[in-house]
Amino acid sequence: MNPALGNALRSGFLLFAFAVLGSGILAYTFHLTRATIAASEEREKLALITQALPPQWFDNDLLADAIELPPTEELGTTEPSLVYRARLKGEPSALVFEAVAPDGYGGRIRLLVAVKVNGEVAGVRVVTHNETPGLGDYIDAARSDWIRVFEGTSLTGIPPMQWKVQKDGGVFPYRAGATITPRAVVKAVQRTLSFYEKEGAALFNRPARSTKEPRR
């Protein structure tokens, strides 16, 4: 055999062997850590949900009692979203919606909106946003209490025309120089309540799709 060809074959075989060995180590490591990673992701997801809906409002596994909705105009979603169903002693107590305010200053603001069975907002939390730091980010519960203004609000408690920031004649406070962001969130919460008013009761009766399964 030509010496040069022999060297090339040996080098190729060594590279192939290292590639197979590296892939095997990665696969084995993934297998060992998969359950730990999944458990960590579940804890993080549940921790965020329970910021919007306090634990005293449910005793079921929210992540195992979710349903998937198609893109829904009222929720501002352009992709399938999840609704987490809260039950207390077997009875429906609240729904937690994944909703979107599409018209934030920096674009889409992803929210969790928890609505009690009586139509009152239990809580709202911002999941992600791209608002201007120092102005728009006061919607983040970690930096401000502003997002708590929705707790206890409802469509019956506040007339439709007052679901606006105070600058626009509504009841919700805003920060000077940063009107667009709270305006977008207020509209998103109102739309979510409207959707709950139309569809909420029926959503409790649909078959669950555990969020522990991968999304389609």
CORKA-V644660 format. One record per residue. RES is the residue in three letters. OMEGA is omega in radians with two decimals (NA if undefined). Layout:
BEGIN
RES,OMEGA
RES,OMEGA
END
This chain:
BEGIN
MET,3.08
ASN,-3.11
PRO,-3.13
ALA,3.13
LEU,3.11
GLY,3.12
ASN,-3.14
ALA,3.14
LEU,3.12
ARG,3.13
SER,3.14
GLY,-3.14
PHE,3.13
LEU,3.11
LEU,3.13
PHE,-3.13
ALA,3.12
PHE,3.14
ALA,3.13
VAL,-3.13
LEU,3.14
GLY,3.13
SER,3.14
GLY,3.13
ILE,3.13
LEU,-3.13
ALA,-3.14
TYR,3.13
THR,3.12
PHE,-3.14
HIS,-3.11
LEU,-3.02
THR,-3.03
ARG,-3.10
ALA,3.13
THR,3.13
ILE,-3.13
ALA,3.14
ALA,3.13
SER,3.13
GLU,3.12
GLU,3.13
ARG,-3.14
GLU,-3.13
LYS,-3.13
LEU,3.12
ALA,3.12
LEU,-3.14
ILE,-3.09
THR,2.94
GLN,3.12
ALA,-3.12
LEU,-3.11
PRO,-3.04
PRO,-3.13
GLN,-3.13
TRP,3.13
PHE,3.03
ASP,3.07
ASN,3.11
ASP,-3.07
LEU,-3.08
LEU,3.12
ALA,-3.10
ASP,-3.14
ALA,3.02
ILE,-3.13
GLU,3.09
LEU,3.02
PRO,3.05
PRO,-2.99
THR,-3.06
GLU,-3.10
GLU,-3.14
LEU,3.12
GLY,-3.05
THR,3.07
THR,3.07
GLU,3.08
PRO,3.14
SER,-3.10
LEU,2.99
VAL,3.13
TYR,-3.04
ARG,3.13
ALA,3.10
ARG,3.11
LEU,-3.05
LYS,3.08
GLY,-3.11
GLU,3.10
PRO,3.13
SER,-3.11
ALA,3.01
LEU,3.07
VAL,-3.07
PHE,2.85
GLU,-3.10
ALA,-3.11
VAL,2.92
ALA,-3.01
PRO,-2.95
ASP,3.01
GLY,3.13
TYR,-3.14
GLY,3.13
GLY,-3.03
ARG,3.05
ILE,-3.13
ARG,-3.03
LEU,2.83
LEU,3.14
VAL,-3.13
ALA,-3.10
VAL,3.10
LYS,-3.11
VAL,3.11
ASN,3.09
GLY,3.09
GLU,3.05
VAL,3.06
ALA,-3.14
GLY,3.10
VAL,3.05
ARG,3.08
VAL,3.13
VAL,3.08
THR,3.04
HIS,3.10
ASN,-3.11
GLU,-3.09
THR,3.12
PRO,3.12
GLY,3.09
LEU,-3.08
GLY,-3.04
ASP,3.06
TYR,3.01
ILE,3.13
ASP,-3.09
ALA,3.14
ALA,-3.07
ARG,-3.04
SER,3.07
ASP,-3.05
TRP,-3.04
ILE,3.14
ARG,-3.14
VAL,-3.10
PHE,-3.05
GLU,3.14
GLY,3.12
THR,3.13
SER,3.11
LEU,3.11
THR,-3.12
GLY,-3.14
ILE,3.12
PRO,-3.09
PRO,-3.07
MET,3.14
GLN,3.03
TRP,-3.12
LYS,3.00
VAL,-3.06
GLN,3.13
LYS,-3.12
ASP,3.14
GLY,3.14
GLY,-3.04
VAL,-3.04
PHE,-3.14
PRO,3.10
TYR,3.12
ARG,-3.13
ALA,3.13
GLY,-3.12
ALA,-3.07
THR,-3.01
ILE,-3.06
THR,3.12
PRO,3.11
ARG,-3.14
ALA,-3.11
VAL,3.12
VAL,-3.13
LYS,-3.13
ALA,3.13
VAL,3.11
GLN,3.13
ARG,3.12
THR,3.10
LEU,3.10
SER,3.11
PHE,3.12
TYR,-3.11
GLU,-3.10
LYS,-2.94
GLU,-2.95
GLY,-3.07
ALA,-3.11
ALA,-3.09
LEU,3.13
PHE,-3.05
ASN,-3.11
ARG,3.11
PRO,-3.12
ALA,2.94
ARG,-3.08
SER,3.07
THR,3.07
LYS,3.01
GLU,3.09
PRO,3.08
ARG,3.09
ARG,NA
END
